[in-house]
């Protein structure tokens, strides 16, 4: 066997042992925030698998709405967030550039604070804008499956696990509550850290 053939066999064996990560979108998606690419984004979303079975992988919460007549927050729609099943195996490079879908969200009604419409939306993370080298800041896109609804673009912060943090990683998505009781999605999007919409 010649040297090139041996290298190819070794590379194939190593690739076969590497655990899967979230598949990349096809070449038709160059910027998921562009409305004209929504069809390609939704076709890509249909190829992904979301963890709806593993205990603790997803999160369901009532989302809060501002009640201006009462001057306080009230219970709004119920939101459920499901992680893409391989996000915890992504490298940070997987989310660079065009990025990937990292979670799917179902809302029982519109949630204007986050830009969610009723029904299914996809949580996409990329670094096409708003990022500088090593800043840990990128974009979080909330892309409704209903193409008549607008795409919401938010700042996304990438955080890495602290030293000594858990080495046991699983796909996981959660709702986090911030000042003014707004709920924002949080997701384990790579091997070493999390993505939080701001």
C-alpha positions, 0 to 999 in steps of 0.5 A, spaced: 500 500 500 502 506 498 503 512 503 497 516 500 493 510 501 495 509 508 494 516 510 487 516 507 485 510 511 488 513 517 484 519 516 478 515 514 478 511 521 479 517 525 473 521 522 469 514 523 471 515 531 469 522 531 462 523 534 457 527 530 456 534 531 451 539 528 451 538 521 452 544 517 447 548 512 448 547 505 451 552 500 444 555 499 445 558 506 450 564 506 446 568 511 440 566 515 438 573 516 436 574 509 429 573 508 430 570 501 434 564 504 428 562 509 426 556 504 433 553 504 434 555 512 427 551 513 429 545 508 436 545 513 432 545 519 428 539 517 434 535 516 436 536 523 434 532 529 432 535 536 432 532 543 425 531 545 426 525 549 432 525 554 430 527 561 432 534 562 435 536 555 429 541 553 425 546 558 418 548 558 416 555 561 411 560 561 414 566 558 412 573 561 408 579 558 408 586 560 401 588 562 401 596 562 394 596 565 396 593 571 404 596 571 407 589 572 408 582 568 403 577 567 404 570 565 404 569 557 405 564 552 408 557 554 415 556 550 419 550 550 426 549 547 429 543 544 436 542 543 439 540 536 441 533 539 449 534 537 450 541 539 454 539 545 459 536 540 460 542 536 467 546 536 467 553 536 469 553 529 462 550 527 459 556 529 463 561 526 461 564 519 455 562 517 453 558 523 448 553 525 441 551 528 442 549 535 435 549 538 428 549 536 423 553 540 415 552 540 411 558 543 403 557 544 403 564 542 407 570 540 412 573 545 414 580 542 420 581 548 424 576 544 421 576 537 417 569 537 411 568 533 406 563 535 408 556 533 415 553 531 422 557 531 429 556 530 435 558 534 441 560 529 448 562 532 453 565 527 458 570 527 457 574 520 456 580 524 457 583 531 463 579 532 471 581 533 476 576 534 476 572 541 470 577 543 465 571 544 460 575 541 456 573 535 449 573 532 443 569 535 437 569 530 430 567 531 427 564 525 420 563 525 417 557 521 412 561 518 415 565 513 410 571 514 413 572 520 420 576 521 426 574 523 429 577 529 436 578 530 439 579 537 446 579 540 449 572 542 454 571 547 458 565 547 461 563 554 466 557 556 466 553 561 470 555 568 476 551 569 474 544 573 467 545 570 463 538 568 466 534 563 460 530 562 456 534 556 450 533 554 445 537 549 441 542 553 437 548 552 434 552 557 430 559 558 434 564 562 430 570 566 433 577 566 432 583 569 425 586 567 423 578 567 424 577 560 426 570 558 431 569 553 434 562 550 440 559 553 443 553 549 450 548 550 452 550 543 459 547 543 463 542 547 466 547 551 461 552 552 454 555 551 450 561 547 446 566 550 441 570 546 442 578 549 
